[in-house]
Amino acid sequence: MSPSPNDFYSAMSQVAVSLLALLFVSFQIAHSRWVGRPARQYLAIQTSLPVSPVIATMEIYKPRRRK
């Protein structure tokens, strides 16, 4: 018995929603100040999402504080 197309679309929609949620959380963590740089790099490697270019750009172009 072959699976119905509705099951396939349901599974694909769940995967899409999960990936969007993971992407959103990853970007929120990458931009927050309370997570250190090693943790952001670890998250970028673990999630294998396009977070690492964002982190690299954020680290390179981080505004410097004036003394």
C-alpha positions in Angstrom: 0.0 0.0 0.0 1.5 3.3 -1.0 1.4 6.4 1.2 -1.2 9.0 0.2 -0.1 12.4 -1.2 -1.7 14.0 1.8 0.8 12.2 4.2 3.7 13.4 2.0 2.5 17.0 2.0 1.9 16.9 5.8 5.4 15.6 6.4 7.0 18.2 4.1 5.1 21.0 5.8 6.2 19.8 9.2 9.8 19.7 8.0 9.5 23.2 6.5 8.1 24.6 9.7 10.8 22.9 11.8 13.6 24.3 9.6 12.1 27.8 9.6 11.8 27.7 13.4 15.4 26.4 13.8 16.6 29.1 11.4 14.8 31.8 13.3 16.2 30.6 16.7 19.7 30.3 15.3 19.7 33.9 13.9 18.2 35.2 17.2 21.0 33.5 19.2 23.6 34.7 16.7 22.5 38.3 17.2 22.0 38.3 20.9 24.7 39.6 23.2 24.4 37.0 26.0 25.9 34.2 23.9 29.6 34.3 23.6 31.6 33.9 20.3 32.6 30.3 20.9 29.0 29.3 21.5 27.9 31.0 18.4 30.5 29.2 16.3 29.6 25.9 17.9 25.9 26.6 17.0 26.8 27.5 13.4 28.7 24.2 13.0 26.1 22.1 14.7 23.1 23.4 12.9 24.8 23.5 9.5 22.6 26.4 8.5 23.8 29.6 6.9 24.6 31.1 10.3 28.3 31.0 10.0 28.6 33.8 7.4 26.3 35.9 9.5 28.5 35.3 12.6 31.7 36.1 10.6 30.2 39.3 9.2 28.9 40.3 12.7 32.4 39.7 14.2 34.2 41.5 11.5 32.0 44.6 11.3 31.2 44.8 15.0 31.2 48.4 16.0 33.9 49.3 18.5 33.2 51.0 21.7 34.7 54.4 22.3 36.6 54.8 25.4 
